[in-house]
Amino acid sequence: MSGTAVAASPPHTVVTDGAKLANIKQAIRSGHATKAQRDALKAVLAKADTALTDGPWSVMDKPTAPPSGDKHDYLSQAPYWWASQPKTPENPQGCPYVSKDGQRNPEADAITDHTYRMWAWDAMYYLSLAWYYTGDAKYAKRAALDIRTWFLDPATRMNPNMTYSQIIPCKTTISGTGIIDSTQSFSQLMDAFALLDGGAPGWTGKDRSGIKAWLTQYLSWMRTSPQAKLELAATNNHGTFLDMQNATISAYLGHRDAARKIVLDAEQKRFPVQFAADGSQPLELSRTMSWHYVNFNLTAWGRMAEVGKNLGVDVWKYRAANGVTLRKVVDQLIPGALHGAAAWPHQQIGVFDQSIAADIFHAAAEEAHDADAAAALKQMPLPAGGDTWPVRVSCFPLDPPLR
């Protein structure tokens, strides 16, 4: 592998434990990496190599403008909403639209921002991680190009808001649910920025100041907009993800006390509402895709625990008044992860992907010393593209993987 010498100090990552990344890097560079680490790095580099020629992506590429008329505003359509009437000249949209939980309307895919956001943000992360481990400038320079294109270039940048995310055709009422388009995966970018901040070629001081200015505006919108206020009040995974996202942005911007307060408040406010005494998640189990959503919510909690660790808060040790702990919630997933739908007595339409529990099991095993989760990892199916935890060491979003 090419590049500079191993850095003496850990990267100032926001979510991931920087000391862990530095130790993994040292093991890789010295030839002492484990087989799991070597295999994981190979999978990460494959994703990064694909990202070298894909993109860059922009919100300007979508075929239609949002209601603001400004293509710089992010736009997506609520995926589980469908026309209830035939589309006619008199009613071209088939209004009103009705909710069909878990059934994705292909109309939503005609607006490219959702898909391009997923590809772009994953690319930025994997390219930055590939640069950190290999020192190869091509990865850093491509990550910088993708970031500038999506966030900074005046001609292609996204405006720092999610006002028109997951809009529902035929409706004009304000909703906060579309913010999940951002919160489910935006926090990975804080670590991408942090890795590049460590001296990456092609990532300039102007880039750093530009992204911090963008994030400052974004965080303000995420705290004060009508949509954000509704989403912060959400009791299910939507609220967890917004708290987690706001904590990671605050931490990256250097507002550590504010970030720490978000994590502490989330423990006290969300544990009693989301987690029953037995460790089940009633709000997520009520969904038609219950297996997906219990894992989805735990992805947010896994990342909340990771950023909390960097802020001096041990979420894994928190015990709610009903006695529930994060470890107990994680262990509820073990039968489903091991045996699939046959061991999951709740509704899950579509594919039952046992492997989506892998990251939170890794986190529980490492941070909560959960021997049951560790044992399950040895027996359950792991992600088809390879288990990249050994070099990521953080819970990854449950978006579909980078193409």
N, C-alpha and C positions, 0 to 999 in steps of 0.2 A: 504494500500500500504506500501511496505517496503522501507527501505533506510534511508538516512541521512536527517538532518534538511534542511529546505528551505534555499537556498543560500541568503546571505545578499545583494549581488550585482548582477545586471543583467549579463547574459552571453555576451561575446564579439562577438556576431554573426555578420556576414558580410552583409548578405542580410536582414534578419529579424530584426525588432526592438527588441533588447534584453530586454528593459524595459517592452514591452508588454508581452514577454514570461515569465518574472519574475512575473508579476502581475497575469497572468493566472495560473502559478504554485502555487502562494500563495493562490489564490482562490480555486484551486483544493485541496490543502493540508488542508485548513481551513474549507472545506465543504461548501464554498460559491460560487462554480462554477455554471454558468448558465446551463440550460438544454442543450443548444446548445454546450457548452464546454464539458459537460459530454458525450454527444453523439459523439462529434468529437474525444474525447480522446479514447472512446471505439473503434472507427473505426481505429484510429492510432495504438492502442495496438493489434488489430486483425491483422493488416499488420505486425507489429513487431513480433508477435507470430509466424506467418507463416515464417518469415525470420529467426527465431531461428533454424529451421531445414532444410531450403533450403540452397543451396550453401555449402561452399563458391565457388565462380566462378573465372575462370582464362582465360586469353587470350590463355593459352597453351592448352585449351580443344578443340579448333577448329580442324576440320578434315584435313585442308590443311594449308601450310605455305604461307605467302605473297610473292611477288616477291623478297624480300630481303633474303628469306630462313630462316628468324628468326621468330619463332612463338611468340616471345615476342612483336613483332610489331602488333598493332591492325590492323585487316582486316575486311572490309565489302564490299558489292557490291551495286552499285547504284540501288535503289529499283524500279525506274520507267523506266529502260532501258531493252529492249527485243531483242532477236535474230530476225533478219529480214529474215533469210534464213533457210531452213531445215538443221538440223544437220546431216552431212554425214561424212564418213571417211575422205574425202578430206577437209571438213569444219566442224570439230567436234564442234565448238562453235556456228555455225550458223551466222558467221560474215557477215556484220557489225551489231552492236547493234543500235537500234533506240529508241528515247525517246517517252514514252506514259505517259504524265503527269497525276499523280494521280492514275495510274494503277500499283499496286505493283506486281512485278515479284516474284513468290514464290521461284525462284532460290536463291534469296538473303538470304532467311532464312536458307539455308544449311550451311552458314558460321555463326557460333554461336556467334562471338564476339558482334554483334549488340544486340542480344537478351540478352546475358549474361551481357553485359554492363548495359542495362536497369534494369535488375533484381538486379544486384549487387549494383548499385548506389542508387536505391530506397531503398533497404534493409539497406544500411549504414545510410541513412537519417532517416528512420522510427525507426530503432533501437536506434540511438542516441537521437532522440526526445523522445522515450519511456523511455530511461534511465533518461533523464533530468526531466521528469514529475513524474516518479515513484521512482527513486533512486534505482531501482532493478538492481543489478550488472550484471545479466545474459544478459541484453540488451547491456550494454556497452562492455562486454567482446566479445559478438558475433559481434558487430559492428567493434571492433578492429581486430578480426580475419579476417573478410571480407575485411577490408581495407588493412591489411598486405598482404593478399593473392593476391589482385588485383594490388596493387601499390608497395609493399616493399620487399616481399620475393624473393630472387634471383632466385628461381626455378620457380616461378609462375607469377612474376610481369610483368606488361605492360610497355614497353619502352615509355618514355615521348614524343610521337609524334603521329600524325594522318596521316602519309604519305600515307598509303594504305587504307584510309577510302573511302567508296563508289567508288571503282574502277569500271570502265566500261570495260567489256570483249572486247577484240579485239582492245582496244585503249591504247596508251602509253603516250598520252599527259597529262601534269600536270593540275589538276583541284583542286580548293579549296572547292568545294561544300560539299565534304564528311566531312569537319570539323563540319558540323551541327550535326553529330552523338555525338560529345562532347558538343558543345556549348548549345544545347537545354536543357541539364540537368546537366551539370557539376557543375554549380554554387551552387546547393543544397548541394554539398559536403563541400563547404567552411563553411556552417553553421553546418554540421555534425561534421567536425573537431573542430570547435570552441566550440561546446557543450561538446565534449569529452575532450577538453583542460581544461575544468573547474574542473578537478579532477576525471574523470571517472576511475573506477577500470579496470585494464587490458590495459589501454592506457598510455604508458610509455613515458618518455622523449626521448628515442631513437625513438619511433614511431613519436613523434612530429617533431623532427629534420629530420627524414627520409622523412616525407611527405612534409616538407618545401623544402628540397633539390630537391625532385621529381617535386614539383610545380614550382620551380625556373627554372628548365630545360624545363618544359612544356611551361611556359609562354614565355621563350626565343624562343622556336619553334613557338609558336602562334604569335609572332611578326615578325620573320625574315625569316621563311621558304618561298619558292616560293608559296606553297599552301596557306599559311596564308596571304601573300600579295594580292593574288587574292581574297581571301574571305573578307579581310578588304575593298577591293574596291567594293564589292557587294553592290548594293543600296537597296535591299529588306531585308526580315527578316534575311537572312544569315549574312549580315553586322551588323545588330542590335545585334544578338546573340553573335557574336564574340566580339564586343565592350563590351557587358555586361559581358561575361565570363572573359575577360581580366581585366575588372575593379574589379570583385569580387576576382580574384586570387591576383591581386596587393594589394587590401585592406587587404586580409588575411595575406599576407606576410609583411604587415606593410608599404607598399609604398602608403600611403594615398594620397599624392599630385598627384602622377601619376594616381591613380584610379580616383580621382576627375576630373582631366583633361580629362580622357577618357569620363566620363559622360557629362561634359560640351561641349566637342567637338562633341559628338554624337547628342546632342540637336541641335546644330547649323548646322551640316552637314546633318543629316538624316531627321529631321522634314520637311524641305521644299521639299525634294525629295519623301518621303513616304506618306505624308499626304496632301490631297487637302484642300482647304479652307473650304469645307463643312464637313470635318472630314472623308471623305472616304479614302480608301487605294488603289489607282489604281494598284500598282504593285502586290498586293495580290489578288485583285478582278479579275485580268486577268487569274488566275489559274483555273484549272478544279475543284479544291476543295477550292473554294473561302472562304466559311464559316470557314473551318478549318484554312486557312492560315491568315485570318485577325485576328482571335483569337490567332494563333500561334505567330504572330508578336507582338501582344499586351501583350502576356505573357512575351516576352523579355523586352518590355518597362515597364511593371509592375515591373519586377525585377530590371531593370535599375533604376526606381524611388525609389525602396526600398533600394538598395545599395547607391544611391545618397543621400537619407535622412540621412544615417549614416555618410555621408561625408560632410554634410552641403549644399547639392544641392537639391532644391525642383523642381523636374522635372514636377510635376503636375501644377506648376505655370508658367512654361515656355510657352511663346506665340511666335509663328513664325511670320515672316513678313507678311504672308498671313492671320494672325489672328487665325490660328488653335491652339488648345490646346489638350493635351492628353485626357482631359475629353470629349471634343467634339468628338474625335475619338472613345472613348469608347461608347458614347451615340448612335453612328451610329449602334451599335449592338443590341440595345434594342428590336426593332421589331422582329428580327430573334430569339432572345433568348425567347421571349414571345410566338411567333406564329409559329416558325419553317420555313420550306421551303416556305410556302405560303406567308410569309412576307419578303422573301429574293430574290430580283429580279436578282440574279446572279447564275452562274453555281456552283453546288455542287454535284459532283458524289458521290455515296455511301451514307452512313448514315449521316443524318443531326442531329448532337448531340447538342441540345440547351444548355445542361448543361456546355459545355466547356467555356462558358462566365462567369461562376460564380465567379471565382477568381478575374478576372479583375474588375468585378462589385463590389465585396467586397472592393478591393483596392481603387476604385474610391469613393465609399461611405465613407470610413474611412479617406482617405488622401485628397480628393478633395471636401468632403462634398456634393457629388453628390446625391441629393434626388431622382432623376429619376432612377439611378442605384440601389439605396437602395430599392425603390419600386418594381423594376423588380425582385430583388432577392426573394421577398415574393410571386411572382406569377409564376416564371419560374421553369421548372424541374431542380432539383439539381443532382449532381453526384450520380450514382447508388450505389456506395460503401459507400455513406455517405459524407456529406459536412464537410471536416476536417479543413476548414479555421479557425474556432473559436479557434483552438489550434496551427495551423501552422502560421497564420496571414502573409502569403506571397504567391505570385503567384507560382503555382506549374507547372512543365513541362507538356506538353500535350502528352507525351509518354503514351502508354497503361498502365493501373495500374499494380502494382505488383501482380503476380498470387496468 
